[in-house]
C-alpha cells in the first residue's frame, strides 16, 4: 500500500524590523532539511523594514500592510487574514512583530500563533525588555517562546532559556547574547509546534514528546 507524503505546513512570519529570527528559521530549516514546514509568507507592517530585504534574498513572498491605511484594527487584520488565506497559511510565527494581535486573527488561528520575547516572562513584558532588564539590574534574563493570546506577552509558555548578565553588561552585549539564544531556539521550537510535538489543549501547553534541549 502506498503511503501518501504529509504536506508541509505553510508558515507566515510576522515581523516589523530587522528580521534576523525570520532568517534564522529559514536557514535552519534548509540546513537541517526540515520538510514538514515551510516559510511561505512574511507579513510586515513597516514598508522600510529590513526583514523585507531578507525575505527577497530567500525568495519568500511578502505582504506589507500598514495599520494607518485602515479604518480600524479589525479592518487591518481582515486584510492580513485575506492574505493568509490566499497563501494557505497554517501557522503564524511572530518574530519582532510590534503589534498586539487582535481577535480577527486570534479566532481563526487559535493555538496556531507563537511569539518570541526577549525576557523570562512574566518579567519585563512589552516593549524594550532588554532595556527593562538592564534598568532593574537583574543578573539573569533570557527568552520566552509562548502561544499568543489577547494579552501583552501573556500566553501559555512553551519554552524558556536563561541568559546570565555580566556586571558590565551593555544593551549591545546583552542584545547579542539574547539573539544568539533566540536564533538557536526559535527554529527548533517552531519545528515542534508545526509537527505537533507540542500543542495547546484547554489553554495548557502539552508536549506529546519529552521536551528537548536546544542548547
PyMOL CGO cylinders between C-alpha atoms (Angstrom):
from pymol import cmd
from pymol.cgo import CYLINDER

trace = [
    CYLINDER, 0.00, 0.00, 0.00, 1.37, 3.39, -0.98, 0.3, 1, 1, 1, 1, 1, 1,
    CYLINDER, 1.37, 3.39, -0.98, 1.81, 5.86, 1.88, 0.3, 1, 1, 1, 1, 1, 1,
    CYLINDER, 1.81, 5.86, 1.88, 0.96, 9.44, 1.00, 0.3, 1, 1, 1, 1, 1, 1,
    CYLINDER, 0.96, 9.44, 1.00, 3.59, 12.02, 1.95, 0.3, 1, 1, 1, 1, 1, 1,
    CYLINDER, 3.59, 12.02, 1.95, 2.41, 14.55, 4.51, 0.3, 1, 1, 1, 1, 1, 1,
    CYLINDER, 2.41, 14.55, 4.51, 2.01, 18.01, 3.04, 0.3, 1, 1, 1, 1, 1, 1,
    CYLINDER, 2.01, 18.01, 3.04, 4.27, 20.65, 4.55, 0.3, 1, 1, 1, 1, 1, 1,
    CYLINDER, 4.27, 20.65, 4.55, 2.61, 23.13, 6.89, 0.3, 1, 1, 1, 1, 1, 1,
    CYLINDER, 2.61, 23.13, 6.89, 2.73, 26.64, 5.48, 0.3, 1, 1, 1, 1, 1, 1,
    CYLINDER, 2.73, 26.64, 5.48, 4.13, 29.25, 7.89, 0.3, 1, 1, 1, 1, 1, 1,
    CYLINDER, 4.13, 29.25, 7.89, 3.73, 33.03, 7.92, 0.3, 1, 1, 1, 1, 1, 1,
    CYLINDER, 3.73, 33.03, 7.92, 6.34, 35.02, 9.83, 0.3, 1, 1, 1, 1, 1, 1,
    CYLINDER, 6.34, 35.02, 9.83, 5.15, 38.41, 11.14, 0.3, 1, 1, 1, 1, 1, 1,
    CYLINDER, 5.15, 38.41, 11.14, 7.95, 40.94, 11.67, 0.3, 1, 1, 1, 1, 1, 1,
    CYLINDER, 7.95, 40.94, 11.67, 8.35, 44.70, 11.99, 0.3, 1, 1, 1, 1, 1, 1,
    CYLINDER, 8.35, 44.70, 11.99, 12.10, 45.18, 11.88, 0.3, 1, 1, 1, 1, 1, 1,
    CYLINDER, 12.10, 45.18, 11.88, 15.42, 43.54, 11.15, 0.3, 1, 1, 1, 1, 1, 1,
    CYLINDER, 15.42, 43.54, 11.15, 14.15, 40.02, 10.60, 0.3, 1, 1, 1, 1, 1, 1,
    CYLINDER, 14.15, 40.02, 10.60, 17.10, 38.07, 12.00, 0.3, 1, 1, 1, 1, 1, 1,
    CYLINDER, 17.10, 38.07, 12.00, 14.82, 35.45, 13.55, 0.3, 1, 1, 1, 1, 1, 1,
    CYLINDER, 14.82, 35.45, 13.55, 12.96, 35.03, 10.26, 0.3, 1, 1, 1, 1, 1, 1,
    CYLINDER, 12.96, 35.03, 10.26, 16.28, 34.34, 8.59, 0.3, 1, 1, 1, 1, 1, 1,
    CYLINDER, 16.28, 34.34, 8.59, 17.37, 32.00, 11.41, 0.3, 1, 1, 1, 1, 1, 1,
    CYLINDER, 17.37, 32.00, 11.41, 14.26, 29.88, 10.87, 0.3, 1, 1, 1, 1, 1, 1,
    CYLINDER, 14.26, 29.88, 10.87, 14.61, 29.69, 7.08, 0.3, 1, 1, 1, 1, 1, 1,
    CYLINDER, 14.61, 29.69, 7.08, 18.34, 28.99, 7.27, 0.3, 1, 1, 1, 1, 1, 1,
    CYLINDER, 18.34, 28.99, 7.27, 17.94, 26.33, 9.98, 0.3, 1, 1, 1, 1, 1, 1,
    CYLINDER, 17.94, 26.33, 9.98, 15.14, 24.56, 8.16, 0.3, 1, 1, 1, 1, 1, 1,
    CYLINDER, 15.14, 24.56, 8.16, 17.13, 24.45, 4.93, 0.3, 1, 1, 1, 1, 1, 1,
    CYLINDER, 17.13, 24.45, 4.93, 20.33, 23.25, 6.62, 0.3, 1, 1, 1, 1, 1, 1,
    CYLINDER, 20.33, 23.25, 6.62, 18.54, 20.52, 8.57, 0.3, 1, 1, 1, 1, 1, 1,
    CYLINDER, 18.54, 20.52, 8.57, 16.39, 19.56, 5.58, 0.3, 1, 1, 1, 1, 1, 1,
    CYLINDER, 16.39, 19.56, 5.58, 13.20, 20.05, 7.59, 0.3, 1, 1, 1, 1, 1, 1,
    CYLINDER, 13.20, 20.05, 7.59, 10.35, 19.32, 5.20, 0.3, 1, 1, 1, 1, 1, 1,
    CYLINDER, 10.35, 19.32, 5.20, 7.31, 19.27, 7.50, 0.3, 1, 1, 1, 1, 1, 1,
    CYLINDER, 7.31, 19.27, 7.50, 7.04, 23.05, 7.32, 0.3, 1, 1, 1, 1, 1, 1,
    CYLINDER, 7.04, 23.05, 7.32, 8.00, 25.88, 5.01, 0.3, 1, 1, 1, 1, 1, 1,
    CYLINDER, 8.00, 25.88, 5.01, 8.05, 29.64, 5.46, 0.3, 1, 1, 1, 1, 1, 1,
    CYLINDER, 8.05, 29.64, 5.46, 5.60, 30.74, 2.78, 0.3, 1, 1, 1, 1, 1, 1,
    CYLINDER, 5.60, 30.74, 2.78, 4.95, 34.39, 3.65, 0.3, 1, 1, 1, 1, 1, 1,
    CYLINDER, 4.95, 34.39, 3.65, 6.38, 37.36, 5.55, 0.3, 1, 1, 1, 1, 1, 1,
    CYLINDER, 6.38, 37.36, 5.55, 3.82, 39.83, 6.90, 0.3, 1, 1, 1, 1, 1, 1,
    CYLINDER, 3.82, 39.83, 6.90, 5.22, 43.24, 7.77, 0.3, 1, 1, 1, 1, 1, 1,
    CYLINDER, 5.22, 43.24, 7.77, 3.62, 46.47, 8.98, 0.3, 1, 1, 1, 1, 1, 1,
    CYLINDER, 3.62, 46.47, 8.98, 6.57, 48.70, 8.01, 0.3, 1, 1, 1, 1, 1, 1,
    CYLINDER, 6.57, 48.70, 8.01, 7.46, 49.12, 4.32, 0.3, 1, 1, 1, 1, 1, 1,
    CYLINDER, 7.46, 49.12, 4.32, 11.10, 50.06, 5.08, 0.3, 1, 1, 1, 1, 1, 1,
    CYLINDER, 11.10, 50.06, 5.08, 11.80, 47.13, 7.44, 0.3, 1, 1, 1, 1, 1, 1,
    CYLINDER, 11.80, 47.13, 7.44, 14.95, 45.14, 6.65, 0.3, 1, 1, 1, 1, 1, 1,
    CYLINDER, 14.95, 45.14, 6.65, 13.06, 41.87, 7.02, 0.3, 1, 1, 1, 1, 1, 1,
    CYLINDER, 13.06, 41.87, 7.02, 11.61, 42.57, 3.56, 0.3, 1, 1, 1, 1, 1, 1,
    CYLINDER, 11.61, 42.57, 3.56, 15.12, 42.61, 2.09, 0.3, 1, 1, 1, 1, 1, 1,
    CYLINDER, 15.12, 42.61, 2.09, 15.90, 39.33, 3.84, 0.3, 1, 1, 1, 1, 1, 1,
    CYLINDER, 15.90, 39.33, 3.84, 12.68, 37.81, 2.51, 0.3, 1, 1, 1, 1, 1, 1,
    CYLINDER, 12.68, 37.81, 2.51, 13.57, 38.80, -1.04, 0.3, 1, 1, 1, 1, 1, 1,
    CYLINDER, 13.57, 38.80, -1.04, 17.02, 37.24, -0.64, 0.3, 1, 1, 1, 1, 1, 1,
    CYLINDER, 17.02, 37.24, -0.64, 15.38, 33.97, 0.45, 0.3, 1, 1, 1, 1, 1, 1,
    CYLINDER, 15.38, 33.97, 0.45, 12.67, 34.19, -2.25, 0.3, 1, 1, 1, 1, 1, 1,
    CYLINDER, 12.67, 34.19, -2.25, 9.87, 34.30, 0.32, 0.3, 1, 1, 1, 1, 1, 1,
    CYLINDER, 9.87, 34.30, 0.32, 6.72, 36.25, -0.69, 0.3, 1, 1, 1, 1, 1, 1,
    CYLINDER, 6.72, 36.25, -0.69, 5.87, 39.31, 1.40, 0.3, 1, 1, 1, 1, 1, 1,
    CYLINDER, 5.87, 39.31, 1.40, 2.71, 41.18, 2.36, 0.3, 1, 1, 1, 1, 1, 1,
    CYLINDER, 2.71, 41.18, 2.36, 3.16, 44.75, 3.61, 0.3, 1, 1, 1, 1, 1, 1,
    CYLINDER, 3.16, 44.75, 3.61, 0.16, 46.12, 5.46, 0.3, 1, 1, 1, 1, 1, 1,
    CYLINDER, 0.16, 46.12, 5.46, 0.22, 49.46, 7.31, 0.3, 1, 1, 1, 1, 1, 1,
    CYLINDER, 0.22, 49.46, 7.31, -2.39, 49.98, 10.05, 0.3, 1, 1, 1, 1, 1, 1,
    CYLINDER, -2.39, 49.98, 10.05, -2.77, 53.68, 9.21, 0.3, 1, 1, 1, 1, 1, 1,
    CYLINDER, -2.77, 53.68, 9.21, -4.28, 52.73, 5.86, 0.3, 1, 1, 1, 1, 1, 1,
    CYLINDER, -4.28, 52.73, 5.86, -7.28, 51.10, 7.54, 0.3, 1, 1, 1, 1, 1, 1,
    CYLINDER, -7.28, 51.10, 7.54, -10.23, 52.49, 9.44, 0.3, 1, 1, 1, 1, 1, 1,
    CYLINDER, -10.23, 52.49, 9.44, -9.86, 50.10, 12.37, 0.3, 1, 1, 1, 1, 1, 1,
    CYLINDER, -9.86, 50.10, 12.37, -7.69, 47.36, 13.81, 0.3, 1, 1, 1, 1, 1, 1,
    CYLINDER, -7.69, 47.36, 13.81, -10.29, 44.83, 12.71, 0.3, 1, 1, 1, 1, 1, 1,
    CYLINDER, -10.29, 44.83, 12.71, -10.14, 46.09, 9.11, 0.3, 1, 1, 1, 1, 1, 1,
    CYLINDER, -10.14, 46.09, 9.11, -6.34, 45.98, 9.20, 0.3, 1, 1, 1, 1, 1, 1,
    CYLINDER, -6.34, 45.98, 9.20, -6.31, 42.42, 10.46, 0.3, 1, 1, 1, 1, 1, 1,
    CYLINDER, -6.31, 42.42, 10.46, -9.02, 41.39, 8.00, 0.3, 1, 1, 1, 1, 1, 1,
    CYLINDER, -9.02, 41.39, 8.00, -6.70, 42.45, 5.16, 0.3, 1, 1, 1, 1, 1, 1,
    CYLINDER, -6.70, 42.45, 5.16, -3.93, 40.32, 6.69, 0.3, 1, 1, 1, 1, 1, 1,
    CYLINDER, -3.93, 40.32, 6.69, -6.33, 37.40, 7.12, 0.3, 1, 1, 1, 1, 1, 1,
    CYLINDER, -6.33, 37.40, 7.12, -7.21, 37.56, 3.43, 0.3, 1, 1, 1, 1, 1, 1,
    CYLINDER, -7.21, 37.56, 3.43, -3.50, 37.40, 2.54, 0.3, 1, 1, 1, 1, 1, 1,
    CYLINDER, -3.50, 37.40, 2.54, -3.05, 34.42, 4.88, 0.3, 1, 1, 1, 1, 1, 1,
    CYLINDER, -3.05, 34.42, 4.88, -5.96, 32.64, 3.23, 0.3, 1, 1, 1, 1, 1, 1,
    CYLINDER, -5.96, 32.64, 3.23, -4.60, 33.41, -0.25, 0.3, 1, 1, 1, 1, 1, 1,
    CYLINDER, -4.60, 33.41, -0.25, -1.26, 31.85, 0.71, 0.3, 1, 1, 1, 1, 1, 1,
    CYLINDER, -1.26, 31.85, 0.71, -2.99, 28.95, 2.52, 0.3, 1, 1, 1, 1, 1, 1,
    CYLINDER, -2.99, 28.95, 2.52, -1.15, 29.67, 5.77, 0.3, 1, 1, 1, 1, 1, 1,
    CYLINDER, -1.15, 29.67, 5.77, -1.47, 27.05, 8.52, 0.3, 1, 1, 1, 1, 1, 1,
    CYLINDER, -1.47, 27.05, 8.52, 0.61, 28.60, 11.30, 0.3, 1, 1, 1, 1, 1, 1,
    CYLINDER, 0.61, 28.60, 11.30, 1.74, 32.09, 12.36, 0.3, 1, 1, 1, 1, 1, 1,
    CYLINDER, 1.74, 32.09, 12.36, 5.13, 32.88, 13.89, 0.3, 1, 1, 1, 1, 1, 1,
    CYLINDER, 5.13, 32.88, 13.89, 5.68, 36.33, 15.43, 0.3, 1, 1, 1, 1, 1, 1,
    CYLINDER, 5.68, 36.33, 15.43, 9.30, 37.44, 15.22, 0.3, 1, 1, 1, 1, 1, 1,
    CYLINDER, 9.30, 37.44, 15.22, 9.68, 41.03, 16.33, 0.3, 1, 1, 1, 1, 1, 1,
    CYLINDER, 9.68, 41.03, 16.33, 6.13, 41.98, 15.29, 0.3, 1, 1, 1, 1, 1, 1,
    CYLINDER, 6.13, 41.98, 15.29, 5.49, 45.13, 17.29, 0.3, 1, 1, 1, 1, 1, 1,
    CYLINDER, 5.49, 45.13, 17.29, 1.70, 44.98, 17.44, 0.3, 1, 1, 1, 1, 1, 1,
    CYLINDER, 1.70, 44.98, 17.44, -0.80, 43.16, 19.63, 0.3, 1, 1, 1, 1, 1, 1,
    CYLINDER, -0.80, 43.16, 19.63, -2.71, 40.51, 17.70, 0.3, 1, 1, 1, 1, 1, 1,
    CYLINDER, -2.71, 40.51, 17.70, -6.48, 41.04, 17.88, 0.3, 1, 1, 1, 1, 1, 1,
    CYLINDER, -6.48, 41.04, 17.88, -9.48, 38.71, 17.71, 0.3, 1, 1, 1, 1, 1, 1,
    CYLINDER, -9.48, 38.71, 17.71, -9.75, 38.92, 13.92, 0.3, 1, 1, 1, 1, 1, 1,
    CYLINDER, -9.75, 38.92, 13.92, -6.56, 36.83, 13.68, 0.3, 1, 1, 1, 1, 1, 1,
    CYLINDER, -6.56, 36.83, 13.68, -6.69, 35.06, 17.04, 0.3, 1, 1, 1, 1, 1, 1,
    CYLINDER, -6.69, 35.06, 17.04, -10.02, 33.35, 16.39, 0.3, 1, 1, 1, 1, 1, 1,
    CYLINDER, -10.02, 33.35, 16.39, -9.20, 31.54, 13.12, 0.3, 1, 1, 1, 1, 1, 1,
    CYLINDER, -9.20, 31.54, 13.12, -5.65, 30.72, 14.24, 0.3, 1, 1, 1, 1, 1, 1,
    CYLINDER, -5.65, 30.72, 14.24, -6.32, 29.77, 17.86, 0.3, 1, 1, 1, 1, 1, 1,
    CYLINDER, -6.32, 29.77, 17.86, -3.47, 27.64, 19.17, 0.3, 1, 1, 1, 1, 1, 1,
    CYLINDER, -3.47, 27.64, 19.17, -1.52, 28.25, 15.97, 0.3, 1, 1, 1, 1, 1, 1,
    CYLINDER, -1.52, 28.25, 15.97, 0.24, 31.54, 16.75, 0.3, 1, 1, 1, 1, 1, 1,
    CYLINDER, 0.24, 31.54, 16.75, 3.52, 31.68, 18.68, 0.3, 1, 1, 1, 1, 1, 1,
    CYLINDER, 3.52, 31.68, 18.68, 5.71, 34.56, 19.78, 0.3, 1, 1, 1, 1, 1, 1,
    CYLINDER, 5.71, 34.56, 19.78, 9.31, 35.03, 20.88, 0.3, 1, 1, 1, 1, 1, 1,
    CYLINDER, 9.31, 35.03, 20.88, 10.01, 37.52, 23.69, 0.3, 1, 1, 1, 1, 1, 1,
    CYLINDER, 10.01, 37.52, 23.69, 13.47, 38.59, 24.93, 0.3, 1, 1, 1, 1, 1, 1,
    CYLINDER, 13.47, 38.59, 24.93, 12.93, 38.06, 28.65, 0.3, 1, 1, 1, 1, 1, 1,
    CYLINDER, 12.93, 38.06, 28.65, 11.92, 35.36, 31.11, 0.3, 1, 1, 1, 1, 1, 1,
    CYLINDER, 11.92, 35.36, 31.11, 8.21, 36.14, 31.23, 0.3, 1, 1, 1, 1, 1, 1,
    CYLINDER, 8.21, 36.14, 31.23, 6.32, 37.22, 33.21, 0.3, 1, 1, 1, 1, 1, 1,
    CYLINDER, 6.32, 37.22, 33.21, 9.29, 39.52, 33.89, 0.3, 1, 1, 1, 1, 1, 1,
    CYLINDER, 9.29, 39.52, 33.89, 9.63, 42.52, 31.57, 0.3, 1, 1, 1, 1, 1, 1,
    CYLINDER, 9.63, 42.52, 31.57, 6.71, 42.13, 29.14, 0.3, 1, 1, 1, 1, 1, 1,
    CYLINDER, 6.71, 42.13, 29.14, 6.04, 44.64, 26.37, 0.3, 1, 1, 1, 1, 1, 1,
    CYLINDER, 6.04, 44.64, 26.37, 8.50, 46.86, 24.62, 0.3, 1, 1, 1, 1, 1, 1,
    CYLINDER, 8.50, 46.86, 24.62, 12.23, 47.09, 25.33, 0.3, 1, 1, 1, 1, 1, 1,
    CYLINDER, 12.23, 47.09, 25.33, 12.53, 44.03, 27.55, 0.3, 1, 1, 1, 1, 1, 1,
    CYLINDER, 12.53, 44.03, 27.55, 16.31, 44.20, 27.29, 0.3, 1, 1, 1, 1, 1, 1,
    CYLINDER, 16.31, 44.20, 27.29, 16.34, 47.81, 28.46, 0.3, 1, 1, 1, 1, 1, 1,
    CYLINDER, 16.34, 47.81, 28.46, 14.00, 46.93, 31.31, 0.3, 1, 1, 1, 1, 1, 1,
    CYLINDER, 14.00, 46.93, 31.31, 16.30, 44.11, 32.43, 0.3, 1, 1, 1, 1, 1, 1,
    CYLINDER, 16.30, 44.11, 32.43, 19.33, 46.40, 32.43, 0.3, 1, 1, 1, 1, 1, 1,
    CYLINDER, 19.33, 46.40, 32.43, 17.46, 49.14, 34.28, 0.3, 1, 1, 1, 1, 1, 1,
    CYLINDER, 17.46, 49.14, 34.28, 16.43, 46.72, 37.03, 0.3, 1, 1, 1, 1, 1, 1,
    CYLINDER, 16.43, 46.72, 37.03, 19.97, 45.36, 37.40, 0.3, 1, 1, 1, 1, 1, 1,
    CYLINDER, 19.97, 45.36, 37.40, 18.94, 41.72, 37.13, 0.3, 1, 1, 1, 1, 1, 1,
    CYLINDER, 18.94, 41.72, 37.13, 21.64, 39.08, 36.94, 0.3, 1, 1, 1, 1, 1, 1,
    CYLINDER, 21.64, 39.08, 36.94, 19.60, 36.69, 34.77, 0.3, 1, 1, 1, 1, 1, 1,
    CYLINDER, 19.60, 36.69, 34.77, 17.30, 37.36, 31.85, 0.3, 1, 1, 1, 1, 1, 1,
    CYLINDER, 17.30, 37.36, 31.85, 16.58, 35.18, 28.82, 0.3, 1, 1, 1, 1, 1, 1,
    CYLINDER, 16.58, 35.18, 28.82, 14.00, 34.31, 26.21, 0.3, 1, 1, 1, 1, 1, 1,
    CYLINDER, 14.00, 34.31, 26.21, 10.44, 33.02, 26.26, 0.3, 1, 1, 1, 1, 1, 1,
    CYLINDER, 10.44, 33.02, 26.26, 8.55, 31.31, 23.44, 0.3, 1, 1, 1, 1, 1, 1,
    CYLINDER, 8.55, 31.31, 23.44, 4.82, 31.24, 24.05, 0.3, 1, 1, 1, 1, 1, 1,
    CYLINDER, 4.82, 31.24, 24.05, 1.44, 30.84, 22.42, 0.3, 1, 1, 1, 1, 1, 1,
    CYLINDER, 1.44, 30.84, 22.42, -0.29, 34.13, 21.68, 0.3, 1, 1, 1, 1, 1, 1,
    CYLINDER, -0.29, 34.13, 21.68, -3.49, 35.23, 23.37, 0.3, 1, 1, 1, 1, 1, 1,
    CYLINDER, -3.49, 35.23, 23.37, -5.24, 38.59, 23.59, 0.3, 1, 1, 1, 1, 1, 1,
    CYLINDER, -5.24, 38.59, 23.59, -2.83, 39.98, 26.21, 0.3, 1, 1, 1, 1, 1, 1,
    CYLINDER, -2.83, 39.98, 26.21, 0.61, 41.56, 26.07, 0.3, 1, 1, 1, 1, 1, 1,
    CYLINDER, 0.61, 41.56, 26.07, 3.05, 38.62, 26.25, 0.3, 1, 1, 1, 1, 1, 1,
    CYLINDER, 3.05, 38.62, 26.25, 0.63, 36.70, 28.49, 0.3, 1, 1, 1, 1, 1, 1,
    CYLINDER, 0.63, 36.70, 28.49, 0.02, 33.48, 26.54, 0.3, 1, 1, 1, 1, 1, 1,
    CYLINDER, 0.02, 33.48, 26.54, 0.89, 29.95, 27.72, 0.3, 1, 1, 1, 1, 1, 1,
    CYLINDER, 0.89, 29.95, 27.72, 4.66, 29.40, 27.84, 0.3, 1, 1, 1, 1, 1, 1,
    CYLINDER, 4.66, 29.40, 27.84, 6.19, 26.73, 25.60, 0.3, 1, 1, 1, 1, 1, 1,
    CYLINDER, 6.19, 26.73, 25.60, 9.91, 27.18, 26.29, 0.3, 1, 1, 1, 1, 1, 1,
    CYLINDER, 9.91, 27.18, 26.29, 12.28, 29.40, 28.25, 0.3, 1, 1, 1, 1, 1, 1,
    CYLINDER, 12.28, 29.40, 28.25, 16.05, 29.69, 28.35, 0.3, 1, 1, 1, 1, 1, 1,
    CYLINDER, 16.05, 29.69, 28.35, 18.08, 31.79, 30.75, 0.3, 1, 1, 1, 1, 1, 1,
    CYLINDER, 18.08, 31.79, 30.75, 20.87, 34.20, 29.82, 0.3, 1, 1, 1, 1, 1, 1,
    CYLINDER, 20.87, 34.20, 29.82, 23.29, 35.42, 32.51, 0.3, 1, 1, 1, 1, 1, 1,
    CYLINDER, 23.29, 35.42, 32.51, 24.23, 39.10, 32.64, 0.3, 1, 1, 1, 1, 1, 1,
    CYLINDER, 24.23, 39.10, 32.64, 27.76, 40.26, 33.36, 0.3, 1, 1, 1, 1, 1, 1,
    CYLINDER, 27.76, 40.26, 33.36, 28.28, 43.13, 35.83, 0.3, 1, 1, 1, 1, 1, 1,
    CYLINDER, 28.28, 43.13, 35.83, 29.35, 45.44, 32.99, 0.3, 1, 1, 1, 1, 1, 1,
    CYLINDER, 29.35, 45.44, 32.99, 26.62, 44.31, 30.59, 0.3, 1, 1, 1, 1, 1, 1,
    CYLINDER, 26.62, 44.31, 30.59, 25.55, 46.83, 27.94, 0.3, 1, 1, 1, 1, 1, 1,
    CYLINDER, 25.55, 46.83, 27.94, 22.48, 46.97, 25.75, 0.3, 1, 1, 1, 1, 1, 1,
    CYLINDER, 22.48, 46.97, 25.75, 24.59, 45.91, 22.77, 0.3, 1, 1, 1, 1, 1, 1,
    CYLINDER, 24.59, 45.91, 22.77, 26.25, 42.98, 24.52, 0.3, 1, 1, 1, 1, 1, 1,
    CYLINDER, 26.25, 42.98, 24.52, 23.02, 41.69, 26.08, 0.3, 1, 1, 1, 1, 1, 1,
    CYLINDER, 23.02, 41.69, 26.08, 21.18, 42.04, 22.77, 0.3, 1, 1, 1, 1, 1, 1,
    CYLINDER, 21.18, 42.04, 22.77, 23.86, 39.92, 21.11, 0.3, 1, 1, 1, 1, 1, 1,
    CYLINDER, 23.86, 39.92, 21.11, 23.61, 37.25, 23.84, 0.3, 1, 1, 1, 1, 1, 1,
    CYLINDER, 23.61, 37.25, 23.84, 19.81, 37.17, 23.65, 0.3, 1, 1, 1, 1, 1, 1,
    CYLINDER, 19.81, 37.17, 23.65, 19.79, 36.96, 19.85, 0.3, 1, 1, 1, 1, 1, 1,
    CYLINDER, 19.79, 36.96, 19.85, 22.29, 34.11, 19.82, 0.3, 1, 1, 1, 1, 1, 1,
    CYLINDER, 22.29, 34.11, 19.82, 19.95, 32.08, 22.03, 0.3, 1, 1, 1, 1, 1, 1,
    CYLINDER, 19.95, 32.08, 22.03, 16.89, 33.13, 20.02, 0.3, 1, 1, 1, 1, 1, 1,
    CYLINDER, 16.89, 33.13, 20.02, 18.43, 32.04, 16.73, 0.3, 1, 1, 1, 1, 1, 1,
    CYLINDER, 18.43, 32.04, 16.73, 19.20, 28.60, 18.16, 0.3, 1, 1, 1, 1, 1, 1,
    CYLINDER, 19.20, 28.60, 18.16, 15.94, 28.01, 19.99, 0.3, 1, 1, 1, 1, 1, 1,
    CYLINDER, 15.94, 28.01, 19.99, 13.18, 29.54, 17.86, 0.3, 1, 1, 1, 1, 1, 1,
    CYLINDER, 13.18, 29.54, 17.86, 13.66, 27.43, 14.71, 0.3, 1, 1, 1, 1, 1, 1,
    CYLINDER, 13.66, 27.43, 14.71, 13.64, 24.23, 16.79, 0.3, 1, 1, 1, 1, 1, 1,
    CYLINDER, 13.64, 24.23, 16.79, 10.63, 25.12, 18.92, 0.3, 1, 1, 1, 1, 1, 1,
    CYLINDER, 10.63, 25.12, 18.92, 8.64, 26.20, 15.86, 0.3, 1, 1, 1, 1, 1, 1,
    CYLINDER, 8.64, 26.20, 15.86, 9.51, 22.81, 14.33, 0.3, 1, 1, 1, 1, 1, 1,
    CYLINDER, 9.51, 22.81, 14.33, 8.00, 21.16, 17.41, 0.3, 1, 1, 1, 1, 1, 1,
    CYLINDER, 8.00, 21.16, 17.41, 4.86, 23.27, 17.08, 0.3, 1, 1, 1, 1, 1, 1,
    CYLINDER, 4.86, 23.27, 17.08, 4.48, 22.63, 13.36, 0.3, 1, 1, 1, 1, 1, 1,
    CYLINDER, 4.48, 22.63, 13.36, 4.85, 18.87, 13.79, 0.3, 1, 1, 1, 1, 1, 1,
    CYLINDER, 4.85, 18.87, 13.79, 2.53, 18.95, 16.83, 0.3, 1, 1, 1, 1, 1, 1,
    CYLINDER, 2.53, 18.95, 16.83, 5.15, 17.59, 19.22, 0.3, 1, 1, 1, 1, 1, 1,
    CYLINDER, 5.15, 17.59, 19.22, 3.84, 20.43, 21.35, 0.3, 1, 1, 1, 1, 1, 1,
    CYLINDER, 3.84, 20.43, 21.35, 0.21, 21.60, 21.26, 0.3, 1, 1, 1, 1, 1, 1,
    CYLINDER, 0.21, 21.60, 21.26, -2.16, 23.87, 23.14, 0.3, 1, 1, 1, 1, 1, 1,
    CYLINDER, -2.16, 23.87, 23.14, -5.00, 21.93, 24.77, 0.3, 1, 1, 1, 1, 1, 1,
    CYLINDER, -5.00, 21.93, 24.77, -7.52, 23.57, 27.06, 0.3, 1, 1, 1, 1, 1, 1,
    CYLINDER, -7.52, 23.57, 27.06, -5.31, 26.59, 27.44, 0.3, 1, 1, 1, 1, 1, 1,
    CYLINDER, -5.31, 26.59, 27.44, -2.35, 24.49, 28.60, 0.3, 1, 1, 1, 1, 1, 1,
    CYLINDER, -2.35, 24.49, 28.60, 0.85, 23.51, 26.79, 0.3, 1, 1, 1, 1, 1, 1,
    CYLINDER, 0.85, 23.51, 26.79, 1.12, 19.77, 26.22, 0.3, 1, 1, 1, 1, 1, 1,
    CYLINDER, 1.12, 19.77, 26.22, 4.31, 18.12, 24.99, 0.3, 1, 1, 1, 1, 1, 1,
    CYLINDER, 4.31, 18.12, 24.99, 3.50, 14.89, 23.16, 0.3, 1, 1, 1, 1, 1, 1,
    CYLINDER, 3.50, 14.89, 23.16, 7.18, 14.05, 23.27, 0.3, 1, 1, 1, 1, 1, 1,
    CYLINDER, 7.18, 14.05, 23.27, 9.61, 14.78, 26.05, 0.3, 1, 1, 1, 1, 1, 1,
    CYLINDER, 9.61, 14.78, 26.05, 10.65, 18.46, 25.85, 0.3, 1, 1, 1, 1, 1, 1,
    CYLINDER, 10.65, 18.46, 25.85, 14.08, 18.64, 24.34, 0.3, 1, 1, 1, 1, 1, 1,
    CYLINDER, 14.08, 18.64, 24.34, 17.11, 20.85, 24.80, 0.3, 1, 1, 1, 1, 1, 1,
    CYLINDER, 17.11, 20.85, 24.80, 18.06, 23.25, 22.04, 0.3, 1, 1, 1, 1, 1, 1,
    CYLINDER, 18.06, 23.25, 22.04, 21.36, 24.29, 23.62, 0.3, 1, 1, 1, 1, 1, 1,
]
cmd.load_cgo(trace, "trace")
